[in-house]
Amino acid sequence: MTQLASRAGDRTRSGRGFRGDIEGMRALAVVLVLLFHIDLAVVPGGFIGVDVFFVISGFLITGLLLSELERTGKISLVGFYARRAKRLLPAAVLVLAASLLLTYLFLPRTRWLQTGWDVVASGSYVMNWRLATQAVDYLAANEPPSILQHYWSLAVEEQFYLLWPLLLILVGVWAAHRWPGRLRRRLLLCLGLVAVASFAWSVHLTQSNPESAFFVTTTRVWELAVGGGLAILSRHLVRLPRLAAVVLGWAGLGAIVLGALLLTEASPFPGYRALVPTLGAAALIAAGTAAGQAGPGRLLSLGPIRAVGALSYSLYLWHWPLLVAAEARFGELGVSAGLVVVLLSVALAWLTYRYVENPVRRAKQFTLQPARALQLGLVCTVTTVVMGLLFPLTVWPPAQVTTATSLTPRSTASGPAPSAPTEPLGAAALGPEPRDNPAGAPVDKVDTIFPAPLAARKDLPDVYDDDCLSEQQESEVRTCVYGKRDSDFTVALAGDSHAAQWLPTLQEIAEANGWRVVTYIKAACPLLSITVARSGRPNSSCTEWNRSVRDRLTGADRPKLLVTSSSLYSPVRDGRTLNSSAGRTALAEGFRQTWSAMAEAKVPTIVLQGTPQPGIDIVECVSTHADRLTECTTARDDLAKGVGPIQAKAAEGLSGVHLIGLNDAICPTDRCAPVIGGMLVYRDTNHLTASYARSLSPRLRAEIDFALS
């Protein structure tokens, strides 16, 4: 038995053998990801399946390269890249093309441009960096997930495939000259240094910038390096005592399962938490054949499990685009519907494996002539980039948005439609008493919407284009000045993006009154004296930013008036995030402390009550249901769940603090309409379009004048 184990280890090490347990690990990894993506509550941490894939890739690829290096004294880059190209790219390009078709058939036109660029990024192996950039971009972070979001992990692996052979060649040459016969030791040392540096960076970035840390290559390299280290140590691992290997293997499987059960999306990741699936996968691989029939390898090597493992690559490629398309077509999917989509993914994965992956991988012209396989890879890459660049041309430029023709609604479900203006008036169409005004009632259809859905994402306050918004991870205070710059009446607009959405309104008032407006805006950070949470952790950058802003607002150059607003946040106390009633009470106390400090500094404060947050992407909904706009309405009752009541409680009895609510002009009836007075009210799930905010300026001006008088 020891001899058989040794031979099996040699075959695995040389890349000529087959490890059924590793095929089973692939099945485990992809099933965890699938269950996570269909929102099965039992496995909230199913995303760790990707980490298992990383360890497997590091082990197998390092083993193949090391075997070639020891056997021939060199590594054929052409041969290696050719094998990777014919193994991975045909199926990847097929799914990219299918994703474009699904986008065309089922996704709103507002997402076509994004999908085109995502195809370019996926075909260029940089999708993870694109997603990392979007994750820290507050505007992009509010957009729906990409139909190609899952290609981020493929990008990480493809970058690994590009660079890893070069590292092994460099270390191999270095070791051959200075330490003949010690290649594996030197490789292990180098991999160890890479792993330690990457892991340390992963822990740091996960704490300081968790949104970006999840996607970037540098926080994941250590997981691949752990797998590589196992390949280097494979000669020793096959000699593990049977009992130790059995315990190690089952402990590894248990760690992966526990990680999937206990980790959640709210857990900052990867960081040190990624040790759970990474070391679990490493333990499973290390136990390997040494554990024999008593180890988990026997379970993982069962025929049905291995069959899923064989399909894992194609199954991973297909499942996410199908889920995104199904949700776009049918709305939010339950677990049962999600399982149906998974079954369809299995069928497509089998067809892809049978008729695309295997024929290309086994084609003699690619095996005997690696250069042809490289040519195939180049063709695949160029094809995807061209597809991605051409696809957005089907929707660009957007429909005319600078002028509007007749906006008269044609019908409603309950009878004749109320009349609508012939030009986009927004809130001006509601008259002096907006509550229950028929002009604000939901209707099924209007002839023209301003701004057009394709342009609505860019209908933003000027702070975005002027680079005046501090990003989520920044503590630096950025300011910009608007209105009459030399005015002696300065208005400060301070807070998060829900404060920023009022800048167009204030600009109109400032122009009329001759005011100077200075902005203090930070993404996901209210003007608040207490710490709030971001991604499940204390938002320290927000706390530091607030400290600096308060010093400015109460210092020698204090404004004559402060205007602020906010979304709803979870406060942090003693390192613990407060939710429910305790969180709302703490948030009210924090607001009150902040506004009291402004009152003590003799700065009048206007608090703009939190606006309704539809919870659905209004732009996408309007784009999809242009003939049934009533599908895009939300309940006004949801206002009670927002920050408005908390603001009201905090402002009670505070001198110099004035709470102003304009929500009757944003949601005049019991159902909040997506379009009022010919104007799109929201640009995403919760922010007003700049156009609609601007149309509210006469109302806000009157309220401010009344408050200050």
N, C-alpha and C positions, 0 to 999 in steps of 0.2 A: 504493500500500500504506500509506503514511503517513497519507493521508486516511482510509482505511478504519479504521486503528487509532485515529485520533482520534475518528471517529464512534462506534466501539465503546466507547471510553473515555467519551464523553459519555453514551451510553445507560446504561452501568454507573453513572456518576456520578449520573444523574438517576433511576435506579431503573427505567427503561423497557426496558433492554436485558437480554440473557441471557448469562451467562458460563458456557459449558459446562465450562470448566476448574474453576470453583468447585463445580459440581455433582459433578465428579470428585473434588475435594478432600473433599467430604462423604462420598463413597463410601470413600475412603481412610481417613478418620477413623473411620467406623462399623465398617469391617472390622477395623481395629486393635483397637478395643474388643471386638468379638466374639471375635477370636482370643485376646485376653488373658483374657476371661471363661471360655473353655473350656480354659484352662491350656495353651495351645500353647507349649511351651518355647522355640520359636524367637523368639517376640516377647514376652519378659517385661515389656517396657515399653509394651505396647499401650494402657495407660491414657492415654497422651499424646494419643490421638485426641480426647479431650474438649477438650484445649487447642487443637487445630486448629479444632474447632467454635467455641470462644470467639472466636478471631481472625476467622473467617468472619462470625460474627454481628455483631461490632463493625464490620466493614467494610460489610456490607450495610445494617444498620440506620442507621448514621451517614450512609451515602450517600443513603438514602431521605429521611431527615429534613433533611439539608443541601440536597438538591435542592428540596424543598418550601419550605424557608426562603428560599432564594435566588430561587425562582420567584414566590412569593406574598408574601414578607415576613413570613410567620407559619408556625406549625406547628399543625395541627388535632389536638389531643390526642384528641378523640373519634374522629376518623378513624383515627389511628394505633393507639389501643388497640383499636378495633373490628377492624382488620385482624389484629392479633396474636391477639385472642380467637378469631376464626373460623378462623385458621390453626392454632392450637396446642391449644386447649382440648377440642374434641370428641374427638379421638383420645386425648388424655391421660385424659379422664374414662372413655372406653371401657376403656382398659387398667387404670385403677384399679378399675373394677367387675370386670373379669376377674380381677384379682389377688386381690380379695376372694373370688371364687368358687374360685380355685385354692387359696387359703389354707384355705377351708372343706373342700375335697375332699382335699387332700394334706398340708397342714402340721399338725404336732401342735397340740393345743388350747392348749398353753403359749405359742404364738406368736400366737394370735388377737388378744389384747389389744394387743400391740405393733403388729400390722398395722393395726388400727383407728386407732390414733394416728398411724401413718405415713401413712395415707390423709388424715387431717385435715391433717397437716403438708404433704403433697404438694399437696393442693387449696388450701392457703393460701399456697403458694409459699415455705415456710420449711423445706423438708426438709433443706437443707444445714446450717442452724443446729441443727436437731434432731440430726443426725448428728455435728456438731462437738461438741455437748454430751455426747453418748453416748461419743464417742471419748476424751474426757478423764475420763469417769466409769468407774472401774475395773470396777465391776459390769457396766455396760452393755457395756463393751468385750469382756467375756467371752462375750456372747451371740452367737448366729448372725447372719449378715448379714440385713438386712431384705429382703423380697421387693420392696420399693420403693426400695432403696438408690440405684439409678441416677437417681432423680428429683432427686438433689442438684444435678446440673449444670443441669437444667431450672429449678430454683429460682434458681440464680445468674443465668441468662439472663433469667428473668421479672422479677427485681429490677432488672436492668439495663434492661429495657424500661420499667419503671415510672419510673425516675429519669432516664434518659438524655435523653429529650425535654425534660424540665424544665431540665436543665443547658444544653442547646442554646438553649432559649428565653431563658434568663437571659443567656447570653453574647451571643446575637444582639441583644437589646435594648441591652445595654451597649455592644457594638461599634457599633451603628447610631448611637447618640448621640455617641460619642466619636471613633470612627474609621470614618467612612463608607467603604465599599469595602474594608475590611480584615477582613471577617468571618472568612475562612478562617484568616488569620494568628492572630487572637485565639482562635479555636477550637482551633487547633493548640497554642497556648501553654497554654491551660487543660487540654487533654488531656495534654499533656506533663507538667504539674505533677501531674495525677491519676495518670498512669502511674508517674512517679518515686516518688511517695509510696507508692503501692500496692506497687510492686516492692520498695522498701526494707522495708516492713512484711512482705511475703511472705518475704524472706530472713531477717528477724529471727524471725518466728513459726515458720518451718520449723525453725530451730535450737533455739528455746526450747520449742516446743510442737507438734511435727510432727503429732501425731494430729489436733489441731484445725485446723492450718494447711491441710490438704488440702481441707477442705470450706468454710471461711468465705468469704464474698463478697469481703471486703477484700483477701485475698491473690490474688484472681483478676481484679480490676477492670483491672489493668494490661494483661492479655492482650486484653481487650475494647477497651481504649483504644488499643492498638497497631493493631488492625483499624480503629478509628475514624480514627486518624491517616492510615492509607493512603487512606481515603475522601476525606479533606480534600486529600491530595496527588495525587489521581487525575489531575488535569489535567497534572501534571508527569510522572507515571509513564508515561503513554502515549507520551511523547517520549524514553523511554530508548533509547540506542543498541541496535541489534538484538543485537550480540554481548554487551553487558553484560546485557541482559535474559535471553538464553539461559543465560549462566553463572549468573546470579542464580537463575533458575528451577530449574535442575537442582541447584544447591547447596541450595536450600530443600527440594526433594524428598528429597535425600540426607540432610539433617539430620533430617527427620522419620523416615525409615527407620532411620537409625543410632540415633536416640533410642529407637525401639521395640525395636531389637535389643540395646542396651547397658544401658538403664535397667532397674531391677528394682523390685519392691515394697519392697525394703530400702533403696532410695535415698530419702533425705529429699526430699519433694516437696510443693509446687512449688518455692519458693525460686529460686536462680539456675539450677538444673537445668531449670526450665521455660522458660528462654531458648531451649533447643534446639528444641522443637516450635513455640514461639511465633514465634521469628524465622524458622524454617523455613517456617511457614505464611505469614508476612508476605512472605517472599521470593517464594514461589510466586504470591501475589496480585499483588505488585508487578510481577513479570515479565509476567504477564497476556498480553494480546494483542500487546504490543510484541515478545515473543520470536518470534512467528510460528510457522511449522511446525516449526522446529528446537527449540523449547522443550518443556517437559513438558506444556504445555497441550494439545498435540495428543494425547498419550497419555491424559491425564485426560478429554478430550472424546470419547473413543470411546463408541459407543452403549451397549454393555453396562455400562461403568463409570458412565456418566451415569444409566442405569436404576437401578443400585444407589443412586446419590446421591439420586435422586428418592424412593426408599423409605427413606432413611436415618433420618428422624424416626420413622416408625412402626416401623422395624426396631429402632431403639434402645429404643423403648418396650416392645416385645414380648419381646425376647430374654431379659432378666434374669428376669422373673417365671417364664418357662417353664423356665429353667435351675434356679432355686431349687425350683420344684415338682417337676421331674424328679429332682433330687437327694434331695428329701424322700421321694419315692416309691420310687426305685430304688437309693439310696445314691450314693456318689461316682461321678461320671461320668468316663469316659475321654474322650480327644479324639474318638474315633469317635462315641460317643454324643452328645457335645457338638455335633458337626457335624450330627447328625440333628435336634437341638433347634434349631439355627440354621436349617436348611432349613424346619422348621415355622414358625419366626419369619418367614422370608421370605414364606411363603404368607400368613400372617396380616397381615403388613405390606402386601402387595399388596392384599388385600381391604380393609384399612382405608383405604389410599390411594385405592382405586377407589370405594369406597362410603361413605366417611365424610369424608375430607379434601377431596377434589375437589368433591363436591356442595355441601358447606357453603361452601367457599371461593368457588365460582362462583355461589352462589345470589344472584339479583338483589335479593331483598328485603334482604339484608345489605349488598350493594354500594351500592344506592341509598339505603338508610336505615341509616347506621352505628349509630344508636342501638339498632336491633334487634340488631345484632351484639354491642353491649355488654350488652344484656339476655341474649343467649345466654351470654355469658361469665359474667354474674352467676349465671344458672341453673346453669351447669356448676360454678362454685365452690361454691355452696350445696349442690348435689347431692352433691359429693364430701365436704364436711364432714359432712353429715347421714349419709351412708353410713358414714363412718369412726366417727362417734359411736355409731351404732346397732349396728354389727357386734359390738363386744365384749360387748354385752348377751346374746349367744347363749352366752357361757361364764361370765358373771359373775352372782352370786357363785360362787366355786369350790366344789367338793365339800367336805363336812364334813371337817375335818382335826383337830379338837380331841379327838375320841374315835375309837376304833377298835373294830370288832367282830372277828369271827373272822378270824384271819390264817393259817389252816391252808392250806398249799399243796396243790394238788389233784393235781399229777402232775409227774413229771420224765421226761426222755427215757429214762432208764436204769431206771426202775422206780418203786416206791412212794416217795412223797415223805416226807422226814423231817418229824417233827412240828414245829409252830411255835407260839409263844406265842399266847395269846388276847388279849394287849394288847401294844402296841409296846414291846419291851424293848431293841431295838438290840443293842449289844455285850454286854449283860447276858445275852442268850440263849445265849452261847457257853460259859459256864462258865469255870472257872479255866484250862483248857488249850484255847485257841481254835484252834490249828493243826490243820487237818483235821477240825475239829468238824463233824458233819453239819448242825448248825443254821446253819452259815455257807456251806453249799453252794448253788450257784445252783439255782433252781426256775423252772418256767414261769409259775406264776400264784399270786397271793395275793389274798385277798378285799379287803383294804384296805391302803393304804400310807400311812405317816405320815412326814413331811407329804405331803399329796396333791401330785402334780406341779404343779398350777396354783398352789400356794402355796409350793413348795419354793424358788423364787428368793428369797423373802423370809425364809427360815429362816436368818438371818444372825447373826453375832456382834454384840454391842451397839455395838461401835465404829462401825459404819456408821450406825445411827440416831442415835447420840450425837455424830456429826460429829467423831470422834476419829481419823480416818485422813487423813494427809497425801496429797494427790493426787499424781499422777505428776510434774507439773511444779513442785510446791512443794518448797521446802527448809525451810519453817517446821516446827517440831516441835510436834505436837499431842499432848496427853496427857489421859487420863481416869483416874479412880480408881474401883475396884470393890471389893467385899467390905467388910470392916470398916475404915472410913476412919480410925479413931483407933488402929489397931493399930500396935505398934512393930516388927512383922515385915512388911517390904515386899517384895513380889515384883514384879520388872519383867518385862513381856512385850514383847519388842522384835523387830522384823523386818518382813517383808512380809506379804502377805495369807495366806501359808501359816503364818506365826506367829499371825496374827489368828484363824485358824480354831480355835485351841486356847483362846481366851478362855472360851467356855462351860464347857470342862473345868476350867480354872483357877478359874472363879467358884464352881463346886460345891465344889472343894477349899478355896477361901478361906473360904467360909461355914462349912465343917466345922471348919477349923483356926483360924479367927479371923485370917486374913491380910488384908493390904491389897495389892491388885493395881493397879499403875500401867502403863498401856499406852503404848508408843512404836511406832506402826505407820505405815508408808508404803507406798503401792501400788507394786508392781514394784521394791522396793528392799530387799535383805537387810541385816541387820546385818553389816557387812563393812568392812574397813580399806582395800580397794582399789576402784578404779572399775570399774563394770560398764556394759554397753551397753544402750541403749534405742532402739529404732527405728534401729539401725545406727550410733548416735552415742554418745560417752561421756555417761553419765547424770550430769551435773554436779550437778543438784539432789540426787541420791541421795548423792553424795560429801559435799556440804555438810551434808545432814541427818545423815549418819553421824558427821561430826565433832562436831556439836552433841550428839547422843545419847551418844556415848562420853564426852564431858566430863561429862554428867550422871550416867552410870552409874558413873564412877570418881571423882566429886567427893565433896564433903562429905556430900551427901545420897544417897550410893550405896545401892542396895537390899541386902537380906540374901540375895537369890537372884535370879538372872537366868534366865529361860526364853526360848529362842529357837528358831526353825526357819526354813526357807527353801525356795524352789523352786530350780531350776537356772538359772544365769546365765552369760553370756559375759563374762569379764573384758576390760578394755581396758589395753593396755600400749603406751606410746609412740604413742598415738593410733590403735593398730591393735587391732581386735577379735580376741581369741584364741578359736579353736574347737577341737574335737577334743581330743586328749590334752594339748596345751599349755594349753588353756583349763581343763581339769579340774585339772591340776597347779597352775596359778596360783590357781584358786578355792580349792583345799585350803590353799594357803599363806596366802591372805587370811583364811580362817576361822581358821586356827591363830594368826595374828597377833592377830586380834580377841579370841579366847578367852584367849590368853596375857595380853593386857592386863587382862582381867577377873580372871585368876588373880593377877596382880601387885597388883591393887587389893583382893585378898582377897574377891572376890565369887564364890561358887560358881555354876557355870553348868550349867543343864540344857539339853542340845541334843536337841530332839525330831526324830527321824529323818524325812527327807522321806517323805511319804505317796505311795501309788500314784497315778498320774495316768492315768485311763482313756483320755484322748485323744478320747473321744466325749462328746457332751452326754448325760449319764445321764438328766437330767430329760426331755429330748425323746425319748430312746429308750424310756424307761419309759412315757411318755405314748402313744407310737406303738405299742409292742409290749406292751400290758398283759396280753395272753394268752400272750406268749412272752418272758418276762423273760430267758430264757437268751440271747436275741439281744443283750442289753446287757452281756454279760460281757466282761472283758478278761483278758489273760494276766498272771499274777503275775510271770513272768520279766522283765517290763518294768521291775521295780523296779531291776534292775542298771543300767539306762540313766539313772536319775534321780540326784538329789543325794545319796542315802543313802550310797553307797560313798565319795563325796568327804568327807562329814561324818565318816565312820568313820576315814578316813585322817588327817584333820586333828586328830581328838581323841586319836590314839594317844599315850600316854605323858604327856598333859597332866594335871597335878595339879589337882584342883578342877573338872574338866570331865567331865560325865557324859552319855554318849550313851544315850538311851532310845528304844527302838523299839516302837511299838504296832501295827505293820503286820500282825501275825498276827491281831489283832482287827478289822482293816479288810478284809483279804483272807485269810481263813483257808485257802482251798483254792487249787489251781493255777489256777482261774478265779475272778476277783474278781466276786462277786455284787453286783448293784445294790441289792438289798434284803436286809438282815440283821435278824432279830428283829423283822420288821414295820416297820423304819425304812429310809427312803431314805438311802443312804450319802452320795451326792454331790448338790450343788445345781447343778453345771455340769459342765465337763470335768475339773476338778481340785481343787475345794474341797469339804471335808466339809460336810454340813448341820450346823447348830448342834445339832440334836436328836441326831444320831449322835455328834458330838463330846462332847456332855454325857453320853451313855451310857458313854463311855470313862473318866469321871472316877475310878471306883474303882480301875481298873487304873493310871492315871497317879499317883494318890495313893500307892498301894503302891510304885510304882517310885521316886517322889521320896523317900518316907520311907526306903527302902532305901539310895538314893544318899547322902542326907544323914547317915545313921547311920554 
